[in-house]
Amino acid sequence: MITFRQHLEISQNSNREGGILNYISNLPPEERVRATRGITETYPLKMGGEISEDLKNCFNVYDNVMDLVLGQFIMIEQIITGKTKFDTDAENDLAIVELILRPKHHDTFDNENLKDEEDNKKKILDTPVQKVYDALAAFIEDRDFVLFKQFAGVFYDVSEEEEESEDEEKTSSQQLFSQQWYWYSMVRMLAKEDITRYSDIYMLKMSTVMPEMSFLAQKSKIESAEQRQQQAMRKL
């Protein structure tokens, strides 16, 4: 059995001279055979397995975007879209997992208690890596369905997700501003620019936020189309 902690160490060592062999050789003799057997049995990781009952008994498992609160969703999206940088894919995955495998005693999302966060991270690191990736894969599958099918175009344009800009140097200051403040602007809009309501907005369930954002996005498109039509009529 390979834990997520070992997976993290293997991932970090894979980028160093000697790779996995170096990692195994540095283990105590009694652990080398166990680690070698565990690596053989675990890798390659299988994606798409069922979330184990053991995992559900240990954590509050968020495998559905709609169950997240907005602040939790935003932090996950910043990681997935590369706004938060990590040295290895495993560290990137751990950061996401820390947000979807939450302490069992938490009724709502709350990451302000540092002791709870440290304990939760340790618990994740000591969990078999395959069980962790089963939960991560389930969440990513649901996230892709919600964002790009069920509510396509609400947060991301397909063109933005599928292709990068050919010339990043031509990105305007306005585009950079929009990218930097994208999520904050959304929270500001939902709060009707009342800064005293921001905390409450961040704690809104995505099951509430998604339909509202979908409504606003469609309304904006209709209004933009009407404005273009009126401008075209004035030119006649």
C-alpha positions in Angstrom: 0.0 0.0 0.0 1.3 3.4 -1.0 0.1 6.3 1.0 -0.4 9.8 -0.4 2.6 10.8 1.7 4.8 8.3 -0.1 3.2 9.2 -3.4 4.3 12.8 -2.7 7.8 11.7 -1.9 8.0 9.5 -5.0 6.8 12.4 -7.2 9.3 14.8 -5.7 12.2 12.3 -6.2 11.2 11.5 -9.7 12.4 15.0 -10.7 15.8 14.4 -9.0 18.8 12.5 -10.1 18.3 8.8 -9.6 14.5 9.1 -9.6 12.4 6.4 -7.8 15.4 4.2 -7.5 17.1 6.9 -5.4 14.0 7.1 -3.2 13.9 3.4 -2.6 17.6 3.1 -1.9 17.3 5.8 0.8 14.6 3.9 2.7 15.5 1.7 5.7 16.3 -1.9 4.6 13.1 -3.3 6.2 11.0 -0.8 4.2 12.5 -1.2 0.7 10.8 -4.5 -0.1 7.5 -3.2 1.1 7.9 0.0 -0.8 8.9 -1.8 -4.0 5.9 -4.1 -3.8 3.6 -1.2 -3.0 4.8 0.8 -6.0 4.3 -2.2 -8.3 0.8 -2.8 -7.0 -0.3 0.9 -7.0 1.1 2.3 -10.2 -0.1 3.4 -12.7 -2.9 4.9 -10.6 -6.4 3.9 -11.8 -8.8 6.8 -12.5 -12.5 6.5 -12.2 -12.9 4.0 -9.4 -15.7 4.1 -6.8 -15.1 6.3 -3.7 -14.5 3.9 -0.8 -16.8 3.8 2.2 -13.6 4.0 4.4 -12.8 7.4 2.8 -16.4 8.6 3.4 -16.2 7.5 7.0 -13.0 9.4 7.5 -13.8 12.6 5.6 -16.6 14.8 4.4 -16.1 14.0 0.7 -17.1 16.7 -1.8 -17.4 15.0 -5.2 -20.1 17.4 -6.4 -19.5 21.0 -7.4 -23.0 22.0 -6.2 -22.2 21.0 -2.7 -19.2 23.4 -2.5 -19.5 26.9 -1.1 -18.3 29.7 -3.5 -15.1 30.4 -1.6 -14.1 26.8 -1.7 -15.0 26.5 -5.4 -12.9 29.6 -6.2 -9.8 28.2 -4.4 -10.1 25.0 -6.3 -10.5 26.7 -9.6 -7.4 28.9 -8.9 -5.4 25.6 -8.5 -6.9 23.8 -11.5 -6.4 26.8 -13.8 -2.8 27.3 -12.7 -3.2 30.5 -10.8 -1.5 28.8 -7.8 1.8 27.2 -8.7 3.3 24.0 -7.4 6.6 22.1 -8.0 5.0 18.8 -8.8 1.6 17.5 -10.0 1.3 15.6 -6.8 1.6 18.8 -4.7 -1.0 20.4 -7.0 -3.3 17.4 -6.5 -2.8 17.5 -2.8 -3.9 21.2 -2.6 -7.1 20.3 -4.4 -7.7 17.3 -2.3 -7.3 19.3 0.9 -10.3 21.3 -0.3 -12.6 18.3 -1.2 -11.7 15.9 1.6 -12.7 17.9 4.7 -12.8 17.2 8.4 -15.7 14.9 9.4 -16.8 17.2 12.2 -17.2 20.2 9.9 -20.8 20.9 9.1 -19.9 23.7 6.6 -16.6 24.6 4.9 -14.2 26.4 7.2 -10.5 26.5 6.7 -9.6 29.1 9.3 -8.7 26.7 12.1 -5.0 25.9 11.5 -5.0 22.9 13.8 -7.9 21.4 11.9 -6.2 22.0 8.6 -2.9 20.4 9.8 -4.7 17.4 11.2 -6.8 17.0 8.0 -3.7 17.2 5.8 -1.9 14.6 7.9 -4.9 12.3 7.6 -4.9 12.7 3.8 -1.2 12.0 3.6 -1.7 8.8 5.6 -4.5 7.6 3.3 -3.9 5.1 0.5 -3.1 7.1 -2.6 -5.5 5.2 -4.8 -8.5 6.0 -2.5 -7.6 9.7 -2.6 -7.4 9.7 -6.4 -10.7 7.9 -6.7 -12.3 10.9 -4.9 -10.3 13.5 -6.9 -11.2 11.8 -10.2 -14.9 11.8 -9.2 -14.8 15.5 -8.4 -13.0 16.5 -11.6 -15.5 14.5 -13.7 -18.4 16.3 -12.0 -16.6 19.7 -12.3 -16.1 19.3 -16.0 -19.7 18.3 -16.5 -21.1 21.2 -14.5 -18.8 23.9 -15.9 -18.6 22.8 -19.6 -21.9 21.1 -20.2 -24.6 21.8 -17.6 -23.6 25.4 -17.3 -21.4 25.9 -20.3 -20.1 29.4 -20.8 -21.1 30.7 -17.4 -17.6 30.9 -16.0 -15.4 29.9 -19.0 -15.6 30.3 -22.7 -14.9 27.1 -24.6 -12.3 29.0 -26.7 -10.5 30.1 -23.5 -10.3 26.5 -22.2 -9.3 24.8 -25.4 -6.7 27.2 -26.8 -4.1 29.6 -25.4 -3.5 33.0 -26.9 -1.0 32.9 -29.7 0.7 36.1 -28.6 0.6 36.7 -24.9 2.5 40.0 -25.3 -0.6 41.5 -27.0 -2.8 40.9 -23.9 -4.2 44.3 -23.0 -4.1 45.8 -19.6 -7.9 45.5 -19.5 -7.6 41.8 -20.1 -5.0 41.4 -17.5 -7.1 43.3 -15.0 -10.2 41.1 -15.8 -8.2 37.9 -15.4 -6.6 39.1 -12.1 -9.9 40.3 -10.6 -12.2 37.8 -12.2 -13.5 36.0 -9.1 -13.4 39.1 -6.9 -15.5 41.0 -9.5 -18.0 38.1 -9.5 -18.3 38.2 -5.7 -18.5 42.0 -5.8 -21.4 41.8 -8.3 -23.3 39.2 -6.3 -22.9 41.3 -3.2 -24.2 44.3 -5.2 -20.9 46.1 -4.3 -21.7 45.9 -0.6 -18.3 45.0 0.9 -20.0 44.1 4.2 -21.7 41.1 2.4 -18.6 39.6 0.8 -18.1 37.0 3.6 -21.7 35.8 3.2 -21.3 35.6 -0.6 -18.2 33.4 -0.2 -20.2 31.0 1.9 -23.1 30.7 -0.6 -23.6 27.1 -1.9 -22.8 26.6 -5.5 -26.3 25.2 -6.0 -27.4 28.8 -5.4 -24.6 30.5 -7.2 -24.7 28.5 -10.5 -28.3 29.2 -11.5 -27.9 32.9 -10.6 -24.7 33.2 -12.6 -26.2 31.4 -15.5 -29.2 33.8 -15.5 -26.9 36.8 -15.3 -24.7 35.5 -18.1 -27.7 34.8 -20.4 -29.2 38.2 -19.6 -25.9 39.9 -20.4 -25.7 38.2 -23.8 -29.3 39.2 -24.7 -28.6 42.8 -23.6 -25.4 42.9 -25.6 -27.1 41.5 -28.7 -29.8 44.2 -28.4 -27.3 46.9 -28.0 -25.4 45.8 -31.1 -28.7 45.6 -33.0 -29.6 49.2 -31.9 -26.1 50.4 -33.0 -26.5 48.8 -36.3 -29.9 50.4 -36.8 -28.6 53.8 -36.0 -26.0 53.5 -38.8 -28.6 52.9 -41.4 
